[in-house]
């Protein structure tokens, strides 16, 4: 989920709670705060704790809560993960440390230390385009042997990388797709689902990918998967997280802009978004009611 913000860039907790309810009503299997679309990188440690608490209290056990607690250092990751456990978050998503270079051994030690110290379910988050490092399948295979490392979200966009995660880990190890365009293919390959940015825009539609796949209605699932292409094309040439948030705002949800300098103020982009949503509505018969 995006993290809604007021015009002064403070977190809009009323709208955050509204978005939690919106997602649950759409049928999502879990709500996920403080991911990349949640702008975890732009929030203070205290703000992250407040967001986790608000989301957990609003979800109120209706669906599991997943929260991003990854940070650059192991110490801060442990602090946020410990807090998440204390307030009842069901599992955490931990991004690989970023900015500074790190080896595969460093990644292994980081995830091992956090999981053993906090003793709560950890889903690793692989997004090499943002972190500068790919968590290798060999490292994932070793980490999958640890009791609290339960899965990985792969946002590499490299489907072969996702396949190796699936092939090299136990059957009960969770592999999630972080690229909206590859959710159905990940499910077909033996993965478990997806964490979707487009769900901020069209949650009921994205839920259908999983539902139709589960029912074996592959032709329909393929169409639902393909129909988001026009929306995803808007992401090119800009920060995708900023575009997702801007689109959600244009749909009438007061989530605000991404925090500066990642806020987008581009009439041409707004027009591109409107055309993409119109195309999506034409393809699907769904009405998003863009402004």
C-alpha positions in Angstrom: 0.0 0.0 0.0 1.0 3.6 -0.5 1.5 5.7 2.6 -1.0 8.6 2.4 0.4 12.0 3.2 -1.1 15.5 3.9 0.0 18.5 1.9 2.7 19.2 4.5 4.1 15.7 4.0 2.9 14.4 7.4 1.4 11.0 7.3 -2.4 11.0 6.7 -3.5 8.3 9.2 -7.2 8.7 8.5 -6.7 7.9 4.8 -4.2 5.2 5.7 -6.9 3.4 7.6 -9.3 4.0 4.7 -6.9 2.3 2.4 -6.5 -0.7 4.7 -10.3 -1.1 4.6 -10.4 -0.6 0.9 -7.8 -3.3 0.3 -9.5 -5.8 2.6 -12.9 -5.2 1.1 -11.4 -5.9 -2.3 -10.4 -9.4 -1.2 -6.6 -9.2 -0.7 -5.0 -12.0 1.1 -2.9 -9.6 3.2 -2.1 -5.9 3.6 1.4 -4.8 3.2 2.7 -1.5 4.6 6.1 0.2 4.2 7.1 -1.5 1.0 8.6 0.4 -1.9 5.3 1.9 -2.8 4.9 2.7 0.9 7.9 5.0 0.6 9.8 3.3 3.5 12.9 5.0 2.2 11.4 8.4 2.8 10.0 7.8 6.3 11.7 8.2 9.7 12.0 5.2 12.1 9.3 6.7 14.3 7.0 7.3 11.4 7.4 3.7 10.3 6.4 2.5 13.7 3.3 4.7 13.7 2.3 3.4 10.3 2.8 -0.3 11.3 0.7 0.3 14.4 -2.2 2.1 12.5 -2.3 -0.6 9.9 -2.2 -3.5 12.4 -5.0 -1.9 14.5 -7.2 -1.2 11.5 -6.7 -4.7 10.0 -7.8 -6.0 13.4 -7.0 -9.6 12.5 -9.2 -9.7 9.4 -6.2 -10.5 7.2 -2.5 -10.9 8.0 -0.4 -7.8 8.2 3.0 -7.7 6.4 5.3 -4.8 7.2 8.6 -3.6 5.6 11.2 -3.4 8.4 14.4 -3.5 6.3 17.0 -0.8 6.8 20.6 -0.2 5.8 22.0 -1.5 9.0 21.3 -4.7 10.9 20.8 -2.8 14.1 18.0 -0.6 12.7 16.4 -3.6 11.0 16.3 -5.5 14.3 14.8 -2.4 16.1 11.9 -2.1 13.5 11.4 -5.9 13.3 11.2 -6.2 17.1 8.6 -3.4 17.3 6.6 -5.1 14.5 6.5 -8.3 16.5 5.5 -6.5 19.7 2.4 -4.9 18.1 1.2 -8.0 16.3 2.5 -7.7 12.8 2.2 -11.2 11.3 5.4 -11.2 9.2 8.0 -8.8 8.0 9.5 -8.0 4.6 13.2 -7.2 4.8 14.9 -5.6 1.9 18.6 -6.4 1.4 20.8 -3.6 2.7 21.3 -0.9 0.1 23.6 1.9 -1.0 26.8 0.4 0.4 28.1 -2.6 -1.4 27.5 -6.0 0.2 28.7 -9.6 -0.4 26.5 -12.7 -0.5 28.1 -13.7 2.9 27.2 -10.2 4.2 23.6 -10.8 3.1 23.5 -14.2 4.7 24.8 -12.9 8.0 22.4 -9.9 8.0 19.2 -12.0 7.4 20.4 -14.7 9.8 21.1 -12.2 12.6 17.7 -10.4 12.2 15.7 -13.7 12.0 17.4 -15.3 15.0 17.3 -12.2 17.1 13.6 -11.3 16.5 12.2 -14.8 15.9 9.4 -13.8 13.7 8.5 -14.8 10.1 10.8 -13.0 7.6 10.1 -12.6 3.9 13.3 -11.4 2.2 12.9 -8.7 -0.5 15.1 -8.8 -3.6 15.1 -5.7 -5.7 18.6 -5.3 -7.2 17.7 -2.3 -9.4 17.3 -0.3 -6.2 19.8 -2.0 -3.8 22.6 -2.7 -6.2 22.8 -6.4 -5.2 20.9 -9.5 -6.2 20.3 -12.1 -3.5 21.6 -15.2 -5.2 19.6 -18.4 -5.3 22.5 -20.1 -3.5 22.2 -17.6 -0.6 18.4 -18.0 -0.5 18.8 -21.8 -0.5 21.0 -21.5 2.6 18.8 -19.0 4.3 15.7 -21.1 3.6 17.1 -23.7 6.0 16.7 -21.2 9.0 13.4 -21.5 10.9 12.2 -17.9 10.7 13.1 -17.3 7.0 9.9 -18.3 5.4 10.1 -16.7 1.9 11.3 -14.1 -0.6 9.7 -11.5 -2.7 11.5 -11.2 -6.1 11.3 -7.8 -7.8 14.3 -8.4 -10.0 12.1 -8.6 -13.1 14.3 -11.6 -14.1 12.0 -14.5 -14.3 14.8 -17.0 -14.4 16.0 -15.7 -11.1 12.5 -16.3 -9.7 12.5 -19.8 -11.1 15.8 -20.6 -9.4 14.3 -19.4 -6.0 11.4 -21.8 -6.6 13.6 -24.7 -7.7 16.2 -24.5 -5.0 14.0 -24.1 -1.9 11.7 -26.4 0.0 8.1 -26.7 -1.1 6.8 -24.8 1.9 9.2 -21.8 1.2 7.1 -18.9 -0.1 8.2 -17.2 -3.4 6.3 -14.0 -4.2 6.4 -12.0 -7.4 7.2 -8.3 -6.9 6.7 -7.4 -10.6 3.0 -7.0 -11.4 3.5 -8.2 -15.0 4.8 -11.6 -13.8 2.3 -12.6 -11.1 0.4 -15.2 -13.2 3.6 -16.7 -14.6 5.1 -17.0 -11.1 2.0 -18.8 -9.9 2.1 -21.2 -12.8 5.8 -21.9 -12.1 5.1 -22.9 -8.5 5.3 -19.6 -6.7 2.8 -18.5 -4.2 1.4 -15.1 -5.2 2.4 -11.5 -5.7 2.9 -8.2 -3.9 1.4 -5.7 -6.2 1.8 -1.9 -6.7 -1.1 -1.8 -9.1 -3.4 -3.1 -6.3 -3.4 0.5 -5.1 -5.1 1.4 -8.3 -7.3 -1.6 -9.1 -7.4 -4.0 -6.1 -10.3 -6.1 -7.2 -8.8 -6.6 -10.6 -5.4 -7.8 -9.2 -7.1 -10.2 -6.8 -8.8 -11.8 -9.8 -5.4 -13.0 -11.1 -4.9 -15.3 -8.1 -8.6 -16.3 -7.9 -8.9 -17.3 -11.5 -5.6 -19.1 -11.4 -6.7 -21.0 -8.3 -9.9 -22.0 -10.1 -7.9 -23.2 -13.1 -9.5 -20.6 -15.4 -6.2 -19.9 -17.2 -7.5 -18.1 -20.3 -9.4 -15.6 -18.1 -6.5 -15.2 -15.7 -4.2 -14.5 -18.7 -6.5 -11.7 -19.9 -6.8 -10.2 -16.4 -3.0 -10.3 -16.2 -2.5 -8.7 -19.6 -5.1 -6.0 -19.1 -2.8 -4.1 -16.6 -0.2 -3.5 -19.3 -1.6 -0.1 -20.3 -1.3 1.1 -16.7 2.2 -0.2 -16.2 3.3 1.5 -19.4 2.8 4.8 -17.5 5.6 3.9 -15.1 8.3 4.2 -17.8 10.4 7.3 -17.6 9.5 8.1 -14.0 9.7 6.7 -10.5 7.0 3.9 -10.6 6.1 4.5 -6.9 5.4 8.1 -7.6 3.2 7.2 -10.6 1.3 4.7 -8.6 0.6 7.2 -5.9 -0.3 10.0 -8.3 -2.8 7.6 -10.1 -4.4 6.6 -6.8 -4.8 10.3 -6.0 -6.4 11.0 -9.4 -8.9 8.2 -8.6 -10.2 10.4 -5.8 -8.3 8.9 -2.8 -6.5 11.7 -0.9 -3.2 9.9 -0.6 -1.2 13.0 -1.6 2.0 13.1 -3.5 5.2 11.1 -2.9 7.6 13.0 -0.6 9.8 15.5 -2.3 11.9 15.3 -4.3 10.0 12.2 -5.7 6.6 14.0 -6.0 5.5 14.3 -9.6 4.1 17.6 -11.0 3.6 16.9 -14.6 0.4 17.7 -16.5 1.6 15.5 -19.4 2.0 12.5 -17.0 -1.5 13.2 -15.6 -2.9 13.0 -19.2 -1.0 9.8 -19.9 -2.5 8.3 -16.7 -6.0 9.3 -17.7 -5.6 7.8 -21.1 -4.2 4.6 -19.6 -7.1 4.3 -17.1 -9.6 4.9 -19.9 -7.9 2.1 -21.9 -8.0 -0.2 -18.9 -11.7 0.5 -18.4 -12.4 -0.2 -22.1 -10.5 -3.5 -21.8 -12.0 -4.7 -18.6 -15.4 -3.1 -18.3 -14.3 -1.9 -14.8 -14.9 1.7 -13.8 -12.1 3.4 -11.8 -13.7 6.9 -12.0 -10.5 8.9 -12.6 -10.8 12.6 -12.2 
